[in-house]
Amino acid sequence: MLRNSISVLAIEYGNRSPLFRALYELHEGDARLPTGWKAVQGVPAWWERHVSNGRDNTGRIYARFLAAERCWVVLVSHKAEQPRDLAWIKKLDPDASVGP
């Protein structure tokens, strides 16, 4: 989990079930993208999914598969933070394991 994802899901998501289901789908897919995910515009290799945060459908999960490590890196956030989140993931080194 990248950045403040753990804090966001622990504090700001009233119902975490949809989030955990989406994360489990990534795990089960093993590098294959499950249905319901779409490409992040302008950010190659990143995918996003809308999820309920327990109040509405403004939760967001951004994910990228790291082939060398055979794992997903994930950023959990909200729609309101999308411009900031996308600017941040654009700055990540596409060849790095984890971002700054």
MOPAC internal coordinates of N, CA, C and O (Angstrom, degrees):
PM7 1SCF
backbone

  N    0.0000 0     0.00 0     0.00 0    0    0    0
  C    1.4413 1     0.00 0     0.00 0    1    0    0
  C    1.5250 1   108.74 1     0.00 0    2    1    0
  O    1.2310 1   121.33 1   -46.81 1    3    2    1
  N    1.2938 1   115.06 1   133.19 1    3    2    1
  C    1.4565 1   121.24 1  -176.79 1    5    3    2
  C    1.5252 1   112.23 1   -97.10 1    6    5    3
  O    1.2310 1   122.09 1   -23.48 1    7    6    5
  N    1.3183 1   113.61 1   156.52 1    7    6    5
  C    1.4669 1   123.31 1   175.59 1    9    7    6
  C    1.5149 1   111.87 1    51.27 1   10    9    7
  O    1.2310 1   121.00 1    52.76 1   11   10    9
  N    1.3329 1   115.68 1  -127.24 1   11   10    9
  C    1.4664 1   120.46 1  -176.22 1   13   11   10
  C    1.5311 1   111.83 1  -101.76 1   14   13   11
  O    1.2310 1   120.09 1  -150.28 1   15   14   13
  N    1.3170 1   117.44 1    29.72 1   15   14   13
  C    1.4690 1   121.69 1  -177.19 1   17   15   14
  C    1.5263 1   112.93 1   -56.57 1   18   17   15
  O    1.2310 1   120.08 1   136.41 1   19   18   17
  N    1.3173 1   117.46 1   -43.59 1   19   18   17
  C    1.4652 1   120.84 1  -178.34 1   21   19   18
  C    1.5328 1   109.99 1   -62.26 1   22   21   19
  O    1.2310 1   120.00 1   135.08 1   23   22   21
  N    1.3103 1   117.60 1   -44.92 1   23   22   21
  C    1.4698 1   121.30 1   178.91 1   25   23   22
  C    1.5208 1   110.99 1   -62.89 1   26   25   23
  O    1.2310 1   120.52 1   136.04 1   27   26   25
  N    1.3288 1   116.62 1   -43.96 1   27   26   25
  C    1.4661 1   120.33 1  -179.73 1   29   27   26
  C    1.5170 1   110.65 1   -60.13 1   30   29   27
  O    1.2310 1   120.36 1   131.33 1   31   30   29
  N    1.3337 1   116.91 1   -48.67 1   31   30   29
  C    1.4699 1   117.98 1  -177.55 1   33   31   30
  C    1.5224 1   112.02 1   -70.75 1   34   33   31
  O    1.2310 1   119.88 1   147.66 1   35   34   33
  N    1.3156 1   117.84 1   -32.34 1   35   34   33
  C    1.4705 1   120.39 1  -179.17 1   37   35   34
  C    1.5248 1   112.47 1   -74.88 1   38   37   35
  O    1.2310 1   120.19 1   143.46 1   39   38   37
  N    1.3143 1   117.24 1   -36.54 1   39   38   37
  C    1.4589 1   120.75 1  -173.14 1   41   39   38
  C    1.5257 1   113.07 1  -100.17 1   42   41   39
  O    1.2310 1   120.43 1   139.25 1   43   42   41
  N    1.3241 1   116.79 1   -40.75 1   43   42   41
  C    1.4565 1   119.90 1  -169.27 1   45   43   42
  C    1.5253 1   115.41 1  -100.10 1   46   45   43
  O    1.2310 1   119.83 1   169.35 1   47   46   45
  N    1.3143 1   117.93 1   -10.65 1   47   46   45
  C    1.4616 1   120.33 1   178.60 1   49   47   46
  C    1.5244 1   108.51 1  -100.99 1   50   49   47
  O    1.2310 1   120.53 1   -72.13 1   51   50   49
  N    1.3295 1   116.58 1   107.87 1   51   50   49
  C    1.4547 1   121.79 1  -179.68 1   53   51   50
  C    1.5218 1   112.54 1   -67.26 1   54   53   51
  O    1.2310 1   120.58 1   143.05 1   55   54   53
  N    1.3184 1   116.50 1   -36.95 1   55   54   53
  C    1.4648 1   122.17 1   176.62 1   57   55   54
  C    1.5230 1   106.53 1  -124.18 1   58   57   55
  O    1.2310 1   120.39 1   -65.62 1   59   58   57
  N    1.3117 1   116.87 1   114.38 1   59   58   57
  C    1.4636 1   121.26 1  -175.78 1   61   59   58
  C    1.5283 1   113.29 1   -93.13 1   62   61   59
  O    1.2310 1   119.82 1   175.39 1   63   62   61
  N    1.3065 1   117.95 1    -4.61 1   63   62   61
  C    1.4725 1   121.14 1  -176.74 1   65   63   62
  C    1.5281 1   113.17 1   -55.73 1   66   65   63
  O    1.2310 1   119.00 1   131.31 1   67   66   65
  N    1.3436 1   119.51 1   -48.69 1   67   66   65
  C    1.4746 1   118.11 1   179.42 1   69   67   66
  C    1.5280 1   112.62 1   -61.84 1   70   69   67
  O    1.2310 1   120.29 1   143.12 1   71   70   69
  N    1.3142 1   117.05 1   -36.88 1   71   70   69
  C    1.4643 1   121.59 1   177.90 1   73   71   70
  C    1.5278 1   110.46 1   -64.53 1   74   73   71
  O    1.2310 1   120.44 1   131.42 1   75   74   73
  N    1.3146 1   116.76 1   -48.58 1   75   74   73
  C    1.4636 1   120.43 1  -179.79 1   77   75   74
  C    1.5323 1   111.72 1   -63.76 1   78   77   75
  O    1.2310 1   120.39 1   144.11 1   79   78   77
  N    1.3292 1   116.86 1   -35.89 1   79   78   77
  C    1.4661 1   120.48 1   176.77 1   81   79   78
  C    1.5290 1   110.52 1   -62.29 1   82   81   79
  O    1.2310 1   120.72 1   135.46 1   83   82   81
  N    1.3428 1   116.23 1   -44.54 1   83   82   81
  C    1.4718 1   120.65 1   179.63 1   85   83   82
  C    1.5274 1   110.87 1   -64.33 1   86   85   83
  O    1.2310 1   120.12 1   138.89 1   87   86   85
  N    1.3317 1   117.38 1   -41.11 1   87   86   85
  C    1.4635 1   120.47 1   177.93 1   89   87   86
  C    1.5232 1   111.03 1   -65.34 1   90   89   87
  O    1.2310 1   120.48 1   141.34 1   91   90   89
  N    1.3215 1   116.68 1   -38.66 1   91   90   89
  C    1.4621 1   120.41 1   178.04 1   93   91   90
  C    1.5368 1   110.76 1   -63.75 1   94   93   91
  O    1.2310 1   120.64 1   141.43 1   95   94   93
  N    1.3418 1   116.39 1   -38.57 1   95   94   93
  C    1.4587 1   120.25 1   177.45 1   97   95   94
  C    1.5224 1   111.02 1   -60.42 1   98   97   95
  O    1.2310 1   120.38 1   139.94 1   99   98   97
  N    1.3381 1   116.87 1   -40.06 1   99   98   97
  C    1.4697 1   120.10 1   176.32 1  101   99   98
  C    1.5253 1   109.99 1   -61.68 1  102  101   99
  O    1.2310 1   121.02 1   133.35 1  103  102  101
  N    1.3101 1   115.65 1   -46.65 1  103  102  101
  C    1.4618 1   121.36 1  -179.23 1  105  103  102
  C    1.5349 1   110.81 1   -59.58 1  106  105  103
  O    1.2310 1   120.75 1   133.39 1  107  106  105
  N    1.3080 1   116.18 1   -46.61 1  107  106  105
  C    1.4656 1   120.85 1  -177.98 1  109  107  106
  C    1.5203 1   112.12 1   -69.52 1  110  109  107
  O    1.2310 1   120.38 1   150.11 1  111  110  109
  N    1.3325 1   116.88 1   -29.89 1  111  110  109
  C    1.4551 1   120.65 1  -177.98 1  113  111  110
  C    1.5119 1   113.47 1   -71.76 1  114  113  111
  O    1.2310 1   119.77 1   156.08 1  115  114  113
  N    1.3351 1   118.05 1   -23.92 1  115  114  113
  C    1.4614 1   123.21 1   177.41 1  117  115  114
  C    1.5332 1   111.57 1    45.86 1  118  117  115
  O    1.2310 1   121.09 1  -112.77 1  119  118  117
  N    1.3221 1   115.53 1    67.23 1  119  118  117
  C    1.4702 1   125.10 1   176.98 1  121  119  118
  C    1.5219 1   112.89 1    85.36 1  122  121  119
  O    1.2310 1   119.38 1   164.90 1  123  122  121
  N    1.3116 1   118.80 1   -15.10 1  123  122  121
  C    1.4612 1   120.54 1   174.57 1  125  123  122
  C    1.5143 1   107.80 1   -92.37 1  126  125  123
  O    1.2310 1   120.65 1   -47.97 1  127  126  125
  N    1.3067 1   116.36 1   132.03 1  127  126  125
  C    1.4483 1   121.10 1  -177.07 1  129  127  126
  C    1.5261 1   110.99 1   -76.43 1  130  129  127
  O    1.2310 1   119.77 1   -53.77 1  131  130  129
  N    1.3291 1   118.05 1   126.23 1  131  130  129
  C    1.4651 1   120.53 1   178.15 1  133  131  130
  C    1.5307 1   110.90 1   -70.73 1  134  133  131
  O    1.2310 1   120.78 1   -15.75 1  135  134  133
  N    1.3131 1   116.12 1   164.25 1  135  134  133
  C    1.4624 1   120.04 1   176.13 1  137  135  134
  C    1.5271 1   109.33 1   -65.13 1  138  137  135
  O    1.2310 1   120.87 1   -24.85 1  139  138  137
  N    1.3128 1   115.94 1   155.15 1  139  138  137
  C    1.4586 1   120.89 1   179.52 1  141  139  138
  C    1.5165 1   113.49 1    94.43 1  142  141  139
  O    1.2310 1   119.90 1   169.58 1  143  142  141
  N    1.3176 1   117.80 1   -10.42 1  143  142  141
  C    1.4624 1   122.12 1   177.95 1  145  143  142
  C    1.5204 1   108.40 1   -98.63 1  146  145  143
  O    1.2310 1   120.57 1   -29.24 1  147  146  145
  N    1.3429 1   116.52 1   150.76 1  147  146  145
  C    1.4624 1   120.01 1   176.75 1  149  147  146
  C    1.5258 1   109.50 1  -137.69 1  150  149  147
  O    1.2310 1   121.26 1   -22.12 1  151  150  149
  N    1.3151 1   115.19 1   157.88 1  151  150  149
  C    1.4640 1   120.72 1  -179.75 1  153  151  150
  C    1.5283 1   109.86 1   -66.27 1  154  153  151
  O    1.2310 1   120.93 1   -37.83 1  155  154  153
  N    1.3201 1   115.82 1   142.17 1  155  154  153
  C    1.4585 1   121.18 1   175.01 1  157  155  154
  C    1.5249 1   106.92 1   -81.41 1  158  157  155
  O    1.2310 1   120.42 1   -58.25 1  159  158  157
  N    1.3161 1   116.80 1   121.75 1  159  158  157
  C    1.4616 1   121.53 1  -178.27 1  161  159  158
  C    1.5220 1   111.09 1   -62.31 1  162  161  159
  O    1.2310 1   120.83 1   -52.16 1  163  162  161
  N    1.3186 1   116.03 1   127.84 1  163  162  161
  C    1.4519 1   121.67 1   176.03 1  165  163  162
  C    1.5164 1   115.53 1    80.16 1  166  165  163
  O    1.2310 1   120.32 1  -176.47 1  167  166  165
  N    1.3384 1   117.00 1     3.53 1  167  166  165
  C    1.4624 1   119.93 1   179.73 1  169  167  166
  C    1.5307 1   107.71 1  -131.95 1  170  169  167
  O    1.2310 1   120.21 1   -87.78 1  171  170  169
  N    1.3266 1   117.21 1    92.22 1  171  170  169
  C    1.4709 1   120.33 1  -176.72 1  173  171  170
  C    1.5307 1   112.79 1   -58.04 1  174  173  171
  O    1.2310 1   121.45 1   -36.34 1  175  174  173
  N    1.3202 1   114.83 1   143.66 1  175  174  173
  C    1.4665 1   124.25 1   175.33 1  177  175  174
  C    1.5245 1   114.08 1    74.32 1  178  177  175
  O    1.2310 1   119.38 1  -178.94 1  179  178  177
  N    1.3138 1   118.79 1     1.06 1  179  178  177
  C    1.4666 1   121.68 1   177.35 1  181  179  178
  C    1.5244 1   109.28 1  -104.63 1  182  181  179
  O    1.2310 1   121.56 1   -35.22 1  183  182  181
  N    1.3280 1   114.62 1   144.78 1  183  182  181
  C    1.4661 1   122.70 1  -178.94 1  185  183  182
  C    1.5131 1   108.84 1  -126.86 1  186  185  183
  O    1.2310 1   120.91 1   -25.94 1  187  186  185
  N    1.3254 1   115.86 1   154.06 1  187  186  185
  C    1.4637 1   118.95 1   178.13 1  189  187  186
  C    1.5135 1   110.92 1  -135.41 1  190  189  187
  O    1.2310 1   122.27 1   -22.09 1  191  190  189
  N    1.3173 1   113.26 1   157.91 1  191  190  189
  C    1.4640 1   120.39 1   176.75 1  193  191  190
  C    1.5111 1   108.94 1  -145.35 1  194  193  191
  O    1.2310 1   120.83 1   -41.59 1  195  194  193
  N    1.3125 1   116.01 1   138.41 1  195  194  193
  C    1.4556 1   121.67 1   173.97 1  197  195  194
  C    1.5195 1   107.27 1   -84.50 1  198  197  195
  O    1.2310 1   120.25 1   -43.28 1  199  198  197
  N    1.3169 1   117.13 1   136.72 1  199  198  197
  C    1.4633 1   121.63 1   176.86 1  201  199  198
  C    1.5227 1   109.35 1  -138.23 1  202  201  199
  O    1.2310 1   121.16 1   -23.35 1  203  202  201
  N    1.2935 1   115.39 1   156.65 1  203  202  201
  C    1.4601 1   120.78 1   174.44 1  205  203  202
  C    1.5219 1   109.00 1   -74.46 1  206  205  203
  O    1.2310 1   121.24 1   -39.37 1  207  206  205
  N    1.3148 1   115.24 1   140.63 1  207  206  205
  C    1.4666 1   119.99 1   175.55 1  209  207  206
  C    1.5258 1   111.14 1  -103.03 1  210  209  207
  O    1.2310 1   120.79 1  -170.13 1  211  210  209
  N    1.3244 1   116.10 1     9.87 1  211  210  209
  C    1.4544 1   121.00 1  -179.19 1  213  211  210
  C    1.5237 1   112.66 1   102.47 1  214  213  211
  O    1.2310 1   120.69 1   163.28 1  215  214  213
  N    1.3132 1   116.29 1   -16.72 1  215  214  213
  C    1.4650 1   120.99 1   178.19 1  217  215  214
  C    1.5261 1   111.66 1  -118.71 1  218  217  215
  O    1.2310 1   120.72 1   140.43 1  219  218  217
  N    1.3238 1   116.22 1   -39.57 1  219  218  217
  C    1.4636 1   121.61 1  -178.46 1  221  219  218
  C    1.5263 1   108.78 1  -155.01 1  222  221  219
  O    1.2310 1   120.60 1     7.90 1  223  222  221
  N    1.3139 1   116.46 1  -172.10 1  223  222  221
  C    1.4618 1   121.06 1  -176.32 1  225  223  222
  C    1.5344 1   111.53 1  -100.73 1  226  225  223
  O    1.2310 1   120.23 1  -145.32 1  227  226  225
  N    1.3229 1   117.17 1    34.68 1  227  226  225
  C    1.4657 1   119.84 1  -177.24 1  229  227  226
  C    1.5282 1   113.26 1   -96.24 1  230  229  227
  O    1.2310 1   119.81 1  -175.77 1  231  230  229
  N    1.3142 1   117.97 1     4.23 1  231  230  229
  C    1.4597 1   120.19 1   175.26 1  233  231  230
  C    1.5178 1   110.07 1   -70.93 1  234  233  231
  O    1.2310 1   120.44 1   -33.50 1  235  234  233
  N    1.3153 1   116.76 1   146.50 1  235  234  233
  C    1.4622 1   121.52 1   179.07 1  237  235  234
  C    1.5213 1   109.57 1  -133.77 1  238  237  235
  O    1.2310 1   121.40 1   -38.64 1  239  238  237
  N    1.3285 1   114.92 1   141.36 1  239  238  237
  C    1.4577 1   121.61 1   172.31 1  241  239  238
  C    1.5265 1   106.05 1  -124.67 1  242  241  239
  O    1.2310 1   120.76 1   -50.43 1  243  242  241
  N    1.3172 1   116.16 1   129.57 1  243  242  241
  C    1.4596 1   122.59 1   174.95 1  245  243  242
  C    1.5249 1   106.80 1  -114.23 1  246  245  243
  O    1.2310 1   120.38 1   -43.73 1  247  246  245
  N    1.3208 1   116.88 1   136.27 1  247  246  245
  C    1.4661 1   119.71 1  -176.12 1  249  247  246
  C    1.5214 1   111.38 1  -143.28 1  250  249  247
  O    1.2310 1   121.68 1   -29.40 1  251  250  249
  N    1.3216 1   114.39 1   150.60 1  251  250  249
  C    1.4666 1   121.73 1   174.89 1  253  251  250
  C    1.5260 1   107.60 1  -142.27 1  254  253  251
  O    1.2310 1   120.63 1   -44.46 1  255  254  253
  N    1.3231 1   116.39 1   135.54 1  255  254  253
  C    1.4574 1   120.58 1   178.53 1  257  255  254
  C    1.5174 1   109.54 1   -88.18 1  258  257  255
  O    1.2310 1   120.63 1   -49.78 1  259  258  257
  N    1.3281 1   116.40 1   130.22 1  259  258  257
  C    1.4600 1   122.36 1   176.38 1  261  259  258
  C    1.5248 1   107.70 1  -101.03 1  262  261  259
  O    1.2310 1   120.66 1   -75.01 1  263  262  261
  N    1.3104 1   116.34 1   104.99 1  263  262  261
  C    1.4680 1   121.09 1  -174.16 1  265  263  262
  C    1.5238 1   112.51 1   -62.39 1  266  265  263
  O    1.2310 1   120.29 1   138.24 1  267  266  265
  N    1.3194 1   117.04 1   -41.76 1  267  266  265
  C    1.4735 1   119.63 1  -177.60 1  269  267  266
  C    1.5264 1   111.57 1   -62.09 1  270  269  267
  O    1.2310 1   120.41 1   141.06 1  271  270  269
  N    1.3240 1   116.82 1   -38.94 1  271  270  269
  C    1.4694 1   121.09 1  -179.96 1  273  271  270
  C    1.5238 1   112.73 1   -91.70 1  274  273  271
  O    1.2310 1   121.00 1   170.23 1  275  274  273
  N    1.3347 1   115.70 1    -9.77 1  275  274  273
  C    1.4693 1   122.73 1  -176.64 1  277  275  274
  C    1.5191 1   111.99 1    52.72 1  278  277  275
  O    1.2310 1   121.65 1  -129.56 1  279  278  277
  N    1.3462 1   114.44 1    50.44 1  279  278  277
  C    1.4680 1   119.36 1   178.48 1  281  279  278
  C    1.5281 1   109.64 1  -149.59 1  282  281  279
  O    1.2310 1   121.49 1   -14.94 1  283  282  281
  N    1.3035 1   114.75 1   165.06 1  283  282  281
  C    1.4580 1   122.14 1   176.26 1  285  283  282
  C    1.5197 1   109.44 1   -99.11 1  286  285  283
  O    1.2310 1   120.31 1   -39.59 1  287  286  285
  N    1.3245 1   117.01 1   140.41 1  287  286  285
  C    1.4609 1   121.37 1   166.43 1  289  287  286
  C    1.5185 1   105.67 1  -103.35 1  290  289  287
  O    1.2310 1   120.87 1   -38.93 1  291  290  289
  N    1.3303 1   115.93 1   141.07 1  291  290  289
  C    1.4549 1   121.10 1  -170.25 1  293  291  290
  C    1.5181 1   110.40 1  -134.91 1  294  293  291
  O    1.2310 1   121.37 1   -39.70 1  295  294  293
  N    1.3220 1   114.99 1   140.30 1  295  294  293
  C    1.4606 1   122.39 1   172.30 1  297  295  294
  C    1.5191 1   107.11 1  -121.22 1  298  297  295
  O    1.2310 1   120.21 1   -58.24 1  299  298  297
  N    1.3229 1   117.21 1   121.76 1  299  298  297
  C    1.4628 1   122.87 1   178.59 1  301  299  298
  C    1.5163 1   107.63 1  -102.02 1  302  301  299
  O    1.2310 1   120.73 1   -48.07 1  303  302  301
  N    1.3375 1   116.21 1   131.93 1  303  302  301
  C    1.4587 1   119.20 1  -175.15 1  305  303  302
  C    1.5262 1   111.02 1  -156.55 1  306  305  303
  O    1.2310 1   121.37 1    22.63 1  307  306  305
  N    1.3500 1   114.98 1  -157.37 1  307  306  305
  C    1.4703 1   123.38 1   179.36 1  309  307  306
  C    1.5179 1   109.80 1  -132.85 1  310  309  307
  O    1.2310 1   120.59 1   -22.10 1  311  310  309
  N    1.3000 1   116.48 1   157.90 1  311  310  309
  C    1.4646 1   122.62 1   177.92 1  313  311  310
  C    1.5353 1   110.99 1   -54.89 1  314  313  311
  O    1.2310 1   119.83 1   140.07 1  315  314  313
  N    1.3156 1   117.93 1   -39.93 1  315  314  313
  C    1.4669 1   121.24 1  -178.13 1  317  315  314
  C    1.5249 1   112.53 1   -61.51 1  318  317  315
  O    1.2310 1   120.37 1   153.85 1  319  318  317
  N    1.3245 1   116.90 1   -26.15 1  319  318  317
  C    1.4657 1   121.66 1  -179.07 1  321  319  318
  C    1.5317 1   112.80 1   -93.94 1  322  321  319
  O    1.2310 1   120.18 1  -176.63 1  323  322  321
  N    1.3133 1   117.27 1     3.37 1  323  322  321
  C    1.4612 1   120.75 1  -172.75 1  325  323  322
  C    1.5311 1   114.23 1   -56.07 1  326  325  323
  O    1.2310 1   118.35 1   132.36 1  327  326  325
  N    1.3318 1   120.75 1   -47.64 1  327  326  325
  C    1.4747 1   118.55 1   179.32 1  329  327  326
  C    1.5354 1   112.68 1   -58.53 1  330  329  327
  O    1.2310 1   120.37 1   137.17 1  331  330  329
  N    1.3149 1   116.91 1   -42.83 1  331  330  329
  C    1.4683 1   121.26 1   179.07 1  333  331  330
  C    1.5307 1   110.51 1   -66.19 1  334  333  331
  O    1.2310 1   120.33 1   135.78 1  335  334  333
  N    1.3325 1   116.97 1   -44.22 1  335  334  333
  C    1.4701 1   120.92 1  -179.81 1  337  335  334
  C    1.5201 1   111.62 1   -62.55 1  338  337  335
  O    1.2310 1   120.09 1   135.61 1  339  338  337
  N    1.3249 1   117.43 1   -44.39 1  339  338  337
  C    1.4580 1   120.21 1  -178.80 1  341  339  338
  C    1.5241 1   111.12 1   -66.39 1  342  341  339
  O    1.2310 1   120.31 1   141.37 1  343  342  341
  N    1.3225 1   117.01 1   -38.63 1  343  342  341
  C    1.4731 1   119.66 1   176.21 1  345  343  342
  C    1.5231 1   109.88 1   -62.01 1  346  345  343
  O    1.2310 1   120.29 1   140.75 1  347  346  345
  N    1.3233 1   117.04 1   -39.25 1  347  346  345
  C    1.4642 1   121.03 1  -179.36 1  349  347  346
  C    1.5234 1   111.99 1   -67.19 1  350  349  347
  O    1.2310 1   120.15 1   133.10 1  351  350  349
  N    1.3550 1   117.32 1   -46.90 1  351  350  349
  C    1.4635 1   118.11 1  -177.49 1  353  351  350
  C    1.5265 1   111.47 1   -70.90 1  354  353  351
  O    1.2310 1   119.73 1   154.67 1  355  354  353
  N    1.3257 1   118.12 1   -25.33 1  355  354  353
  C    1.4674 1   120.19 1   175.37 1  357  355  354
  C    1.5226 1   111.11 1   -63.95 1  358  357  355
  O    1.2310 1   120.28 1   150.81 1  359  358  357
  N    1.3250 1   117.08 1   -29.19 1  359  358  357
  C    1.4660 1   121.60 1  -178.41 1  361  359  358
  C    1.5250 1   113.17 1   -80.27 1  362  361  359
  O    1.2310 1   120.01 1   165.51 1  363  362  361
  N    1.3137 1   117.58 1   -14.49 1  363  362  361
  C    1.4627 1   120.76 1  -178.70 1  365  363  362
  C    1.5207 1   110.56 1   -67.26 1  366  365  363
  O    1.2310 1   121.05 1   -37.13 1  367  366  365
  N    1.2937 1   115.59 1   142.87 1  367  366  365
  C    1.4568 1   121.80 1   176.31 1  369  367  366
  C    1.5266 1   107.98 1   -70.29 1  370  369  367
  O    1.2310 1   119.38 1   -60.37 1  371  370  369
  N    1.3293 1   118.79 1   119.63 1  371  370  369
  C    1.4679 1   119.77 1  -177.79 1  373  371  370
  C    1.5286 1   113.59 1   -63.64 1  374  373  371
  O    1.2310 1   120.16 1   161.59 1  375  374  373
  N    1.3249 1   117.30 1   -18.41 1  375  374  373
  C    1.4640 1   119.88 1  -179.98 1  377  375  374
  C    1.5180 1   113.03 1   -97.32 1  378  377  375
  O    1.2310 1   120.19 1   175.59 1  379  378  377
  N    1.3245 1   117.24 1    -4.41 1  379  378  377
  C    1.4730 1   120.91 1  -176.92 1  381  379  378
  C    1.5246 1   110.37 1   -84.55 1  382  381  379
  O    1.2310 1   121.01 1   -26.42 1  383  382  381
  N    1.3054 1   115.68 1   153.58 1  383  382  381
  C    1.4651 1   121.15 1   176.82 1  385  383  382
  C    1.5188 1   111.00 1   -69.19 1  386  385  383
  O    1.2310 1   120.73 1   134.13 1  387  386  385
  N    1.3039 1   116.20 1   -45.87 1  387  386  385
  C    1.4521 1   121.13 1  -177.39 1  389  387  386
  C    1.5191 1   108.34 1  -137.70 1  390  389  387
  O    1.2310 1   121.09 1   -26.61 1  391  390  389
  N    1.3142 1   115.52 1   153.39 1  391  390  389
  C    1.4631 1   120.00 1  -178.01 1  393  391  390
  C    1.5188 1   112.20 1   -78.60 1  394  393  391
  O    1.2310 1   121.48 1    -1.23 1  395  394  393
  N    1.3327 1   114.78 1   178.77 1  395  394  393
  C    1.4689 1   119.81 1   179.94 1  397  395  394
  C    1.5103 1   112.80 1   -65.58 1  398  397  395
  O    1.2310 1   120.10 1   180.00 1  399  398  397

